Amino acid sequence: GAGVSQSPRYKVAKRGQDVALRCDPISGHVSLFWYQQALGQGPEFLTYFQNEAQLDKSGLPSDRFFAERPEGSVSTLKIQRTQQEDSAVYLCASSLVGAVAGIGNEQFFGPGTRLTVL
Amino acid sequence: GESVGLHLPTLSVQEGDNSIINCAYSNSASDYFIWYKQESGKGPQFIIDIRSNMDKRQGQRVTVLLNKTVKHLSLQIAATQPGDSAVYFCAERDTGGFKTIFGAGTRLFVKA
């Protein structure tokens, strides 16, 4: 079966450009998460959706970052006026049920999009 | 693909030996802990999890130990194989349940 997919896998942007990163979660998964992973570090939480509702966006670094999931399936992370410090791998994850810290409600990660801002 | 964990602590073991990867977590309110494996160019892959009301949980070739007194978590891999070579992250969640906090990671290198 298909896992979480992300596109593009690699994106190079000039400083100041806007970018849009796409996540296709596993079909039927209620929860969707975005993370940012800098080189050599663990992923850092950005935002969380339960279906189409964005329940937590406390990890978004600035108001240049915006995420949406309008129909409760595919999600897009948009970064406006990209800066060099935005260079990182952006990971998407989905889980079957609403986010409950329980055994078995694991998050399945996509391969990530590596963003390089020149 | 890109390389994960260029400057991470590294554990080097011989194929067939057991591996132990340690992690200190920070939040006393965390009640759920997960170990992930990440290979270059891929997202983290779930290995095993444990709730705070347990101190040990076993999976296939892996065991997670939790010591809440000193806020320490460990992952034991039995009969380590070359395919186990990757970066391993511990992660924690608080009682709110959805914000996962990842640790710094350890690179495991298995010598054939």
Contacts between the chains, C-beta under 8 A, distances in Angstrom:
chain1	res1	chain2	res2	distance
A	4	B	43	7.4
A	31	B	98	7.0
A	33	B	98	7.5
A	33	B	100	7.6
A	39	B	2	7.6
A	39	B	3	7.9
A	39	B	6	6.3
A	40	B	4	7.7
A	40	B	5	5.6
A	40	B	6	4.9
A	40	B	7	4.6
A	40	B	8	6.2
A	41	B	104	6.8
A	41	B	105	7.4
A	42	B	89	5.0
A	42	B	91	7.6
A	42	B	102	3.2
A	42	B	103	5.8
A	42	B	104	6.0
A	42	B	105	5.4
A	43	B	44	6.7
A	43	B	89	7.7
A	43	B	100	8.0
A	43	B	102	5.2
A	44	B	102	7.2
A	45	B	99	5.1
A	45	B	100	6.1
A	45	B	101	7.2
A	48	B	98	5.1
A	48	B	99	7.2
A	55	B	98	7.4
A	56	B	98	6.7
A	56	B	99	6.5
A	58	B	99	7.6
A	59	B	99	7.5
A	89	B	2	6.8
A	91	B	43	5.2
A	91	B	44	7.4
A	93	B	43	7.2
A	99	B	97	5.2
A	99	B	98	3.2
A	100	B	97	5.1
A	101	B	31	6.3
A	101	B	32	3.8
A	101	B	51	7.8
A	101	B	93	4.7
A	101	B	94	7.7
A	101	B	95	6.9
A	101	B	96	7.9
A	101	B	97	3.9
A	101	B	98	7.7
A	102	B	32	7.4
A	102	B	51	7.8
A	102	B	97	7.9
A	103	B	49	5.9
A	103	B	50	8.0
A	103	B	51	6.3
A	104	B	49	8.0
A	106	B	34	7.4
A	106	B	46	4.3
A	106	B	49	6.9
A	107	B	46	7.0
A	107	B	100	7.0
A	108	B	46	7.3
A	109	B	42	8.0
A	109	B	43	3.0
A	109	B	44	5.0
A	109	B	45	7.1
A	110	B	43	5.3
A	111	B	41	6.7
A	111	B	42	5.5
A	111	B	43	5.4
A	112	B	42	7.8
A	112	B	43	5.5
A	114	B	2	5.5
